[in-house]
């Protein structure tokens, strides 16, 4: 059991001084925000960046390449993980950035935004048009939207329905439709429940609209009918080279059907079908029966079925037999002969590495000669690793699962007691 190392706690004697510094920073930031000094500064700076190719607004860990690695101690404060409390994620930040850009005559070909609360689009459509003016000739758009959720990533306030109502107007679809030169489109609206998505494909992509230069598309956490998605893909089949469909939910139609169509009628060089895929059978006596396929995303590790499905679709299926790998039997039949060469490692190899890591942890346990359950620091750096200047120290729990749960319960009780005191 592994947990990232926490930053050293401030000793009590330093708290008053640190708190005063904190208050000074908050006051200075509030002054800047109220006077719009941040927007004015950007409005002065942006026109001077004559070769500006991309604007990125990251209100969380989005677009921080390599953010999953443990940072060096002096970089701990540079990356802020997602915070779902207080002001809606990213709304004010993006407003300031786009308003500053809109005050100038710059034209930026790439925009990346995330994580952004959908309430940003609860604006007058003319205001959205004004804010997106600098991207009128954009070729790359990456939007990662979110709803308000609790600490367990659940929507307990009904925000999903409010999001659907907001985007029902088609304000996002109209904004994207106006970008005639679009080549790369990526859209995510993060929701946990595959049965309750925050919006539909038709509210992001105008039905029947075609971007003549579109080569790459990523769609995540949307719902639609199978025919809607297929119509969109078919409209762009002559230009699309890369297609990623992740955590997509069909309200009608089968994934078995669309994967066969993608293999037969498209030539996708780089497909990525992953996540939780929900649909309904369209054939035989099982017509209408719910389908659900769980294909781990690439960042979660190897998945033999996911790799097999992508090989089945890739380049018209030229490197995979014409047998849909949505059962373990088909995956086993062709994985070693047709898929293994395309992946870094298989699920079995990944499990073997995990097992070896666990054994190594216990070997370290013996080296430490520890008898009491608790946390110990592990130095995960090794001489054969490429040195990138980053520490890989982590905390490992030594002891039984019962001991761990008891320790966590005691920690939770201590926090509750401290909150009562406050």
C-alpha positions in Angstrom: 0.0 0.0 0.0 1.7 3.2 -1.2 0.9 6.9 -0.5 2.7 10.0 -1.7 4.9 11.7 0.9 3.3 14.7 2.5 5.1 18.0 2.9 6.7 18.6 6.3 4.3 20.2 8.8 4.9 23.7 10.0 6.0 23.8 13.6 3.5 25.6 15.9 5.9 28.4 16.6 6.0 29.3 12.9 2.2 29.4 12.5 1.6 33.1 13.4 4.3 34.3 11.0 3.1 32.0 8.2 -0.5 33.1 8.7 0.5 36.8 8.4 2.3 36.1 5.1 -0.8 34.2 3.9 -3.1 37.2 4.8 -0.7 39.6 2.9 -0.8 37.4 -0.2 -4.6 37.1 -0.2 -5.0 40.9 0.3 -2.6 41.6 -2.6 -4.4 39.1 -4.8 -7.8 40.6 -4.0 -6.6 44.1 -4.8 -5.3 42.8 -8.2 -8.6 41.1 -8.9 -10.9 44.0 -8.0 -8.8 46.5 -10.0 -8.6 44.1 -13.0 -4.8 44.6 -12.9 -4.3 41.1 -14.1 -6.4 41.6 -17.2 -4.8 44.9 -17.9 -1.3 43.4 -17.6 -2.2 40.6 -20.0 -3.8 43.1 -22.4 -0.4 44.9 -22.5 1.7 41.8 -22.8 -0.2 39.6 -25.3 0.1 41.9 -28.3 3.9 41.9 -27.9 4.0 38.1 -28.2 3.9 38.3 -32.0 4.6 34.6 -32.5 2.1 33.4 -29.9 0.9 30.0 -31.0 -1.1 28.7 -28.0 -3.0 29.9 -24.9 -3.5 27.4 -22.1 -5.7 28.0 -19.0 -5.2 25.3 -16.4 -7.2 25.6 -13.2 -6.1 22.2 -11.9 -3.5 19.7 -13.1 -4.7 19.6 -16.7 -2.0 20.1 -19.3 0.9 19.8 -16.8 2.8 17.2 -18.8 4.4 14.8 -16.3 2.3 16.0 -13.4 1.8 12.4 -12.2 5.4 12.1 -11.3 6.5 13.0 -7.8 7.9 16.5 -7.8 11.0 17.7 -6.2 10.6 19.3 -2.8 11.1 22.8 -4.0 8.4 22.3 -6.7 5.7 21.1 -4.3 3.8 24.4 -4.5 3.9 24.8 -8.3 1.1 22.5 -9.2 -2.2 22.8 -7.5 -4.4 19.7 -7.6 -8.1 19.9 -8.4 -10.1 21.7 -5.7 -13.8 21.4 -5.8 -14.7 23.9 -3.1 -15.4 27.6 -3.4 -15.5 29.4 -6.7 -16.5 27.4 -9.8 -13.3 25.9 -11.2 -11.5 28.1 -13.8 -14.4 30.4 -14.7 -12.8 33.7 -13.5 -9.4 32.7 -14.7 -10.5 32.0 -18.3 -12.7 35.2 -18.3 -9.6 37.2 -17.5 -7.4 35.5 -20.0 -9.9 35.6 -22.9 -11.0 39.2 -22.1 -7.4 40.4 -22.3 -6.9 38.6 -25.6 -10.1 40.0 -27.0 -9.0 43.5 -26.3 -6.2 43.0 -28.8 -6.0 42.1 -32.4 -4.1 38.9 -31.9 -5.1 35.7 -33.5 -4.1 32.5 -31.7 -4.3 29.1 -33.5 -4.4 26.9 -30.3 -6.5 27.0 -27.2 -6.4 24.6 -24.3 -8.8 25.0 -21.4 -9.2 22.8 -18.3 -10.5 22.1 -15.8 -13.4 24.6 -16.5 -16.7 24.7 -14.8 -19.5 24.7 -17.4 -21.0 27.8 -15.8 -18.5 29.8 -17.9 -21.1 29.3 -20.8 -23.9 30.8 -18.7 -23.4 34.0 -20.6 -25.0 36.0 -23.3 -24.1 34.3 -26.6 -22.7 37.6 -28.0 -20.3 37.8 -25.0 -19.0 34.3 -25.8 -18.5 35.3 -29.4 -16.5 38.3 -28.3 -14.3 36.3 -25.9 -13.5 33.7 -28.5 -12.7 36.3 -31.2 -8.9 35.7 -30.9 -9.5 32.1 -31.9 -11.5 32.7 -35.0 -8.9 30.9 -37.1 -8.0 28.3 -34.5 -6.8 24.9 -35.7 -6.6 23.2 -32.2 -9.3 23.4 -29.5 -9.1 21.4 -26.3 -11.9 22.0 -23.8 -12.2 20.1 -20.5 -15.3 21.0 -18.6 -16.5 19.9 -15.2 -19.5 20.1 -12.8 -19.5 20.7 -9.1 -18.9 17.5 -7.2 -18.2 16.6 -3.6 -14.9 15.1 -2.2 -15.9 11.7 -3.4 -16.5 13.0 -7.0 -20.3 12.6 -6.7 -22.9 15.1 -7.9 -25.0 15.6 -4.7 -26.5 18.9 -5.7 -28.1 18.0 -9.1 -25.4 19.9 -11.0 -25.5 17.4 -13.9 -29.0 18.4 -14.8 -28.2 22.1 -14.6 -25.2 21.5 -16.8 -27.4 19.7 -19.4 -29.9 22.7 -19.3 -27.0 25.2 -19.8 -25.5 23.4 -22.8 -28.9 22.6 -24.2 -28.8 26.0 -25.9 -26.0 24.8 -28.2 -23.7 27.6 -27.2 -20.6 25.3 -27.2 -21.7 23.8 -30.6 -22.2 27.2 -32.1 -18.8 28.4 -30.9 -17.0 25.4 -32.3 -19.0 25.5 -35.6 -17.7 28.9 -36.3 -14.1 27.6 -36.4 -13.8 26.8 -40.1 -10.1 25.9 -39.9 -10.4 23.4 -37.0 -8.0 20.4 -37.3 -7.9 19.1 -33.8 -11.0 18.9 -31.5 -10.9 17.5 -28.0 -13.8 17.8 -25.6 -14.4 16.3 -22.1 -17.2 17.0 -19.7 -16.2 15.1 -16.6 -18.9 13.0 -14.9 -18.6 9.7 -13.0 -21.9 8.1 -13.6 -22.1 6.6 -17.2 -25.9 6.7 -17.0 -26.0 10.5 -16.3 -23.7 12.4 -18.6 -23.5 16.2 -18.4 -24.4 16.7 -22.1 -24.9 15.1 -25.4 -22.8 14.9 -28.5 -25.3 17.1 -30.4 -24.7 19.9 -28.0 -21.0 19.9 -28.8 -21.0 19.0 -32.5 -23.8 20.5 -34.6 -25.5 17.6 -36.4 -24.6 17.6 -40.1 -21.8 20.1 -39.7 -18.5 19.2 -41.3 -15.0 20.6 -40.6 -13.2 20.1 -43.8 -9.7 20.0 -42.2 -10.5 17.9 -39.1 -7.9 15.2 -38.6 -7.9 14.5 -34.9 -10.9 14.2 -32.5 -11.3 13.2 -28.9 -14.7 12.9 -27.3 -15.1 11.9 -23.6 -18.0 11.5 -21.2 -20.8 12.3 -23.6 -24.0 10.5 -24.4 -25.7 10.1 -27.8 -27.4 7.5 -30.0 -25.0 5.2 -31.9 -26.3 6.6 -35.2 -25.5 10.2 -34.2 -21.8 9.4 -33.5 -21.6 7.3 -36.7 -23.0 10.2 -38.8 -20.3 12.5 -37.3 -17.5 10.0 -38.0 -18.8 9.3 -41.5 -18.9 13.0 -42.4 -15.2 13.3 -41.5 -13.9 9.9 -42.6 -11.9 11.3 -45.5 -9.8 13.5 -43.1 -9.8 11.8 -39.7 -6.5 10.1 -38.8 -6.9 9.9 -35.0 -10.1 9.1 -33.1 -10.4 8.8 -29.3 -13.7 7.8 -27.8 -13.6 7.5 -24.0 -16.4 6.9 -21.5 -19.1 7.3 -24.1 -22.6 6.3 -23.4 -25.1 5.3 -26.1 -28.7 6.0 -25.3 -29.6 3.8 -28.3 -27.4 1.5 -30.3 -24.6 -1.0 -29.8 -20.8 -0.6 -29.6 -20.5 -3.9 -31.4 -22.2 -2.4 -34.4 -20.2 0.9 -34.6 -16.8 -0.8 -34.1 -17.6 -3.1 -37.1 -18.6 0.0 -39.1 -15.4 1.9 -38.1 -13.3 -1.1 -39.2 -15.2 -1.5 -42.5 -15.8 2.1 -43.6 -13.0 4.1 -42.1 -9.2 4.1 -42.2 -8.1 5.4 -38.8 -4.4 5.4 -38.2 -4.6 6.1 -34.4 -7.8 4.9 -32.7 -8.3 4.8 -29.0 -11.5 3.3 -27.7 -11.4 3.2 -24.0 -13.1 3.8 -20.6 -16.6 2.7 -19.7 -18.6 2.1 -22.9 -22.4 1.8 -22.4 -24.8 0.7 -25.2 -27.8 -1.5 -26.1 -27.7 -4.6 -28.3 -29.2 -4.2 -31.8 -29.2 -7.8 -33.0 -31.2 -11.0 -32.5 -33.2 -12.1 -29.4 -31.1 -9.9 -27.2 -32.1 -6.6 -29.0 -32.4 -3.8 -26.4 -30.3 -5.6 -23.8 -27.9 -3.3 -22.0 -24.2 -3.5 -22.9 -21.3 -2.4 -20.8 -17.6 -2.8 -21.6 -14.9 -1.7 -19.3 -11.7 -0.8 -21.2 -9.1 0.8 -18.9 -7.8 4.1 -20.2 -4.1 4.1 -21.3 -3.1 6.2 -18.3 -4.5 3.5 -16.0 -2.2 0.8 -17.4 -2.3 -2.1 -19.9 -5.7 -3.6 -20.9 -5.6 -6.5 -23.4 -9.2 -6.0 -24.6 -8.6 -2.3 -25.2 -5.5 -2.9 -27.1 -7.2 -5.7 -29.1 -10.2 -3.4 -29.9 -7.9 -0.7 -31.2 -6.0 -3.1 -33.3 -9.3 -4.4 -34.7 -10.2 -0.8 -35.8 -6.8 0.5 -36.8 -6.2 1.1 -40.5 -9.4 -0.7 -41.6 -8.4 -3.8 -39.5 -5.6 -4.7 -41.8 -3.6 -6.2 -38.9 -6.3 -8.0 -37.1 -8.7 -10.9 -38.0 -12.3 -10.0 -38.7 -13.6 -11.1 -35.3 -14.7 -8.5 -32.8 -12.5 -8.8 -29.6 -15.2 -7.9 -27.0 -15.0 -11.3 -25.3 -12.1 -12.7 -23.4 -12.0 -15.7 -25.7 -11.4 -13.7 -28.9 -8.9 -11.5 -27.0 -6.9 -14.6 -25.9 -7.0 -16.1 -29.4 -5.3 -13.3 -31.2 -3.4 -11.2 -28.5 0.0 -12.8 -28.8 -0.1 -13.2 -32.6 -1.6 -9.8 -33.6 -1.6 -7.4 -30.7 1.4 -8.0 -28.4 3.9 -6.4 -30.8 2.0 -3.1 -30.6 1.9 -2.7 -26.8 4.6 -2.0 -24.2 3.4 -4.9 -22.0 0.3 -7.0 -21.5 -2.0 -7.2 -18.5 -0.2 -10.4 -17.3 3.2 -8.8 -17.5 1.9 -5.7 -15.7 0.5 -7.9 -12.9 3.9 -9.7 -12.7 5.7 -6.4 -12.3 3.2 -5.3 -9.6 3.8 -8.6 -7.8 7.6 -8.2 -8.0 7.2 -4.6 -6.6 5.2 -6.0 -3.7 7.9 -8.6 -3.0 10.5 -5.9 -3.2 8.6 -3.8 -0.7 8.6 -6.7 1.8 12.3 -7.3 1.2 12.8 -3.6 2.1 10.6 -4.3 5.1 13.0 -6.9 6.3 16.0 -4.7 5.6 14.5 -2.1 7.9 13.9 -4.8 10.5 10.7 -3.2 11.5 8.4 -4.9 14.0 5.6 -2.4 14.6 3.0 -1.6 11.9 3.2 1.9 10.4 4.5 4.0 7.6 8.1 4.0 6.3 9.8 6.0 3.6 10.9 4.1 0.5 13.5 5.5 -1.9 12.2 4.5 -5.3 15.2 5.8 -7.2 17.5 3.2 -8.6 20.9 3.4 -10.3 19.6 2.1 -13.6 16.8 4.7 -13.9 17.4 7.7 -16.1 18.1 10.6 -13.8 15.7 13.5 -14.3 16.4 15.4 -11.1 13.1 14.3 -9.5 12.9 12.3 -6.2 10.7 9.3 -6.1 10.4 8.9 -2.4 7.1 7.4 -1.2 5.5 6.2 1.9 4.7 2.5 2.3 2.5 0.9 4.9 4.0 -2.0 6.7 1.6 -4.2 8.6 -1.7 -6.1 8.2 -4.7 -4.7 6.5 -6.5 -4.7 9.9 -3.7 -2.6 11.3 -3.9 -0.2 8.4 -7.7 0.3 8.8 -7.4 0.8 12.5 -4.7 3.5 11.9 -6.9 5.2 9.4 -9.8 5.1 11.8 -7.7 6.7 14.6 -6.5 9.4 12.2 -10.1 10.2 11.1 -11.2 10.4 14.7 -8.3 12.7 15.5 -9.3 15.0 12.7 -13.0 15.1 13.9 -11.9 15.9 17.4 -9.7 18.8 16.1 -12.6 20.1 14.0 -14.8 20.1 17.1 -12.2 22.1 19.0 -12.2 24.7 16.2 
